[in-house]
């Protein structure tokens, strides 16, 4: 009888070592890793109650025609708070209930510590490599289209990505603005992916389970009509147990660390991981509006410095930028986006740029190979060749590092 994906431990899912080594894994590994991956280390639902009240007030202001004024005040306060938090340095202080920002490698270091125990007295072990064809790391590009104006401007992002040979996912809101079928077909025809961005972007999808269940059939119908296999929740509002019920193959409603989102926190992972029947793809770079509007950056230092750290860990850079007015497709920011893509392109063949669905299916295929416990050195797959690599954990200062041996 074949082994189910759930029977593969979290640690083996990430590192892909042989089944006989499973007995060497720490007994507490599954619980400790799930503490982060399911965001159980803090009260992730507490902000939802405040947001529920916020959306009630927003609705009342809309009826009173005061919404535009309130929006300006709201964004001014968010800008002031974000800059104050960054200046204070408190986001980089250790806190068991809040990840550090912009980088928190707690989970990655924990995984290496556990792998070290699996290796034990051996000099090294072989693992099924993370990415096809021996690629060192991954770049995933996604775009949430929040308005009809954004829908009109998605070509700006497609054109600049095509210029550098990259492809991405455009996540569309099915019941907020009209989405022409011809546009969906164009996106797909040009090699991009179409995902679903919530229901109607009113912030209520994850507030009430009955409302979530009521909207789920409509989301399922849209997924079939658009041939969409991925989902991101608006404002990354989430209840992780509910995400598993979505009628898609991948979700990207979590992030590794972000204290600025309406529902702050993070899963701390720089890698995909299974979430029930789905593959979760965490957002691992700060989003465009935060970096360039709230914090006022005018260079790529924040993105590039974190991308380098993820590269060192052989991980996944997943970026979300928006075509809507006020975001990345604006005339003043689009050149920065192009410069970032050019910088990433310079890493050459070591970088893999899958669409989210390609990555989710690769991760599931890799799990299939682990379940079969095949000992071949190479596995030819539709996504390329999966390789086994010999690795060990080394100490560099106070940090552990995965070293790939010749």
Buried (B, 14 or more C-beta within 10 A) or exposed (E): EEBEBEEBBBBBBBBBBBBEBBEBBBEEBEEBBBBBBBBEBBEBEEBBEEBEEBEEEBEEBEEEEEBEEBEEEEBEEBBEEBEEBBEEEBBEEEEEEBBBBBBBBBBBBBBBBBBBEBBEEEEBBBBBBBBBEBBBBBBBBBBBBBBEBBBBBBBBBBEBBEEBEBBBBBBBBBBBBEBEEEBBEBBBEEEBBBBBBBBBBBBBBBBEEEEBEEBBEEBBEBBEEBEBBBBBBBBBBBBBEBBBBBBBBBBBBBBBBBBBBBBBBBBBBBBBBBBBEBBBBBBBBBBBBBBBBBBEBEEBEBBBEBBEBBBBBBBBBBBBBBBBEBBBBBEEBBEBBBBBBEBBBEEEEEBBBBBBBBBBBBBBBBBBBBBEEBEEEEBEBEBBEBBBBEBBBEEEEEEBBBEBEE
